[in-house]
Amino acid sequence: MTQKLIYLMVQLTLIILLAPLVNGIIKKVKAFSQKRKGPPLLQLYFDLYKLFKKDIVVSEASSWIFKVTPYVTFGSVLIASLFVPVSTKLTPISFAGDVILMVYVLAMGRFFMTLSGLDTGSTFGGMGSSREMMISSIIEPSLLVSFFTLGLIAKSTSIHEMMKISASAGLNIFQPVYILIFLAFLIILLAETARIPVDDPATHLELTMVHEAMLLEYSGRHLALMELAASIKQLILITLLANLFIPLDGMITIENSVLSIILSLGLYVGKVFFLAILVALVEINTVKLRLFSVPNLAALSFILAFLGFIQYFVIGR
């Protein structure tokens, strides 16, 4: 019981505190590529602090869905984060099928977010909601195939078991199945977090917005919760990439459990920073796709995931 409490404290504290910093790193790298100074690394922390102090403005046309969505969205990403351990050295919440539950807990948050975009009757909110559902529906098969392939390798649908198998894989992590699933998951990360080439999180052009269009009517504490939830969801997906495909915990041989946990957490933070820079480099070297070209990108992700699935049966086993 004590180990579970320690896991909950470390997991939630690290996820909540680190999530806004990932956004700051991505923006800073993109600014450097454009020879700009860019916003401070901690800018999102300042923005969230300012938003939490502001009053909430609610449209008279909205219903209870609009008011409850920020709390449901924030709660859903926090619950999902508990199934994605930042370190295999901690004892996480783990059971058969937790990866499936994680996917659909995140889907619940998205469902309420799209409903809230429609709730106020805003044209842009409805447009963003319809686009969000289209993108999520075409990218979800790739996500599930990727997880099922990793589940076959680990012989479990527990994320913790998948991470332990990856950590013990050694040089086998460079097998084609892992490389193909990694590339598929990188595309999934860009699509699920509304980043270029699928969406531009910094845009204010109404005709191109997807995620931001659903948040136009929010303000104050509600907007802060939605922005923080988006950052946490992004960190959850980056954590999956970091701990499933860059498994460095297997290199830690220190017998002292406290030191091994601290070292593991340090390696995790380093991996997150590396992947944040990788995401920024992908954004720098690509352009936003036309909306009707996004299914082609989703198809590429599914093909990579399915090839990894086939490769596991051909030579991976």
Secondary structure, 3 states (H helix, E strand, C coil): CHHHHHHHHHHHHHHHHHHHHHHHHHHHHHHHHCCCCCCCCCHHHHHHHHHHHCCCCCCCCCCHHHHHHHHHHHHHHHHHHCCCCCCCCCCCCCCCCHHHHHHHHHHHHHHHHHHHHHHCCCHHHHHHHHHHHHHHHHHHHHHHHHHHHHHHHHCCCCHHHHHHHHHCCHHHHHCHHHHHHHHHHHHHHHHHCCCCCCCCCCCCCCCCCCCHHHHCCCCHHHHHHHHHHHHHHHHHHHHHHHHHHCCCHHHCCCCCHHHHHHHHHHHHHHHHHHHHHHHHHHHHCCCCCCHHHHHHHHHHHHHHHHHHHHHHHHHHC
